[in-house]
């Protein structure tokens, strides 16, 4: 049955290899079980329900990707967009989490339509690579600010907006130790480095009495507080357009980049450079986003950590199905997730931020018409606490600077259209 479903022999792999690859991928991305519910709770969502929604969204998404698209790629609620959901859409803009979930669902549905009608290639090709790198880096800096805030390393200040926190407190010190542990383990290529870092700091916190645990294993919490609580009608008001676009835009590029990167490492790319079953993979991602929103979590997306599984030999969707099974088993470990303090997950956020800002190396810093919009895009996200604002000002500045510099040939109709739409949005609906 497994041979028929996944064509193991044709891909040069075995059940044992796929199981090991699935376990490897799970260990590298399991930190989301601790991080995402905490972020969703900051938006007012019940932490127990958010925990269940996180595990189920990851399991459903990975299962669809494995069974239908036959890719060794696992899915879970994405880092960056969960922060945008909680701290910008709900926190800064003042929308309810129900409306925010509605926006996530609509973005998933639009992504599904783009996948069906194959508009994805046109959209991706019309956006300059430097601007894509800037958006990823901006999200990384946004996560870094949240991580430093959660750790108590950065606090507010009436005169300077931000300043250094109280380093005599245990939270910033333990967070700093956790970050050093994660980076050192990752450098040594230890599988599950982020997970280990979180658990070590949580263990120290429990032993020192800084946090408390109510057990390790229990029945899963109720999903009732969030199940089908999304407000799609409320998300369809004009002011939410930029929010929906941000969810869609980031997921589109994140998923595309992950699919290409992991497929190349696993030698799944065809001779002409195309990805087999690409449409199915994209529809699996968008379907998982809609399912996650219906259950109560932010955008579900493909995880680049899946590359760890392919490095361990994963070549088929069986790898993703193993990950799905492990996320389902994780449903019974909610007390452990509840015992993890914010300063233990902050190092994970900061580590992800480091990885996301690495794309800036691809930017041509000698060309000021490229460098200036890139910097504007990247720094606007953390300083305005909004991914949407960073994307908007990035497109506007890119188009305006290129025009005034006489480089209009670098632009295309979609850039003009997006810049105009963002100008209208910021002028009328900000």
Buried (B, 14 or more C-beta within 10 A) or exposed (E): EEEEBBBBEEBEBBBEBBBBBBBBBBBBBBBBBBBBBBBBBBBEBBBBBBBBBBBBBBBBBBBBBBBBBBBBBBBBBBBBBBBBBBBBBBBBBEBBBBBBBBBBBBBBBBBBEBBEEEEBEEBBEBBBBBBBBBBBBBBBBBBBBBBBBBBBBBEEEEEEEEEEBEEEBBBBBBBBBBBEBBBEBBEEEEBBBBBBBBBBBBEBBBEEEBBEBEEEEBEBBEBEBBBEBBBBEBBBEEEBBBBBBBBBBBBBBBBBBBBBBBBBBBEBBEEEEEBBBBBBBBBBBBBBBBBBBBBBBBBBBBBBBBBBBBBBBBBBBBBBBBBBBBBBEBBBBBBBBBBBBBBBBBBBBBBBBBBBBEBBEEBEEEBEBBBBBBBBBBBBBBBBBBBBBBBBBBBBBBBEBBBEEEEEEBBEEBBBEBBEBBBEBBEEEE
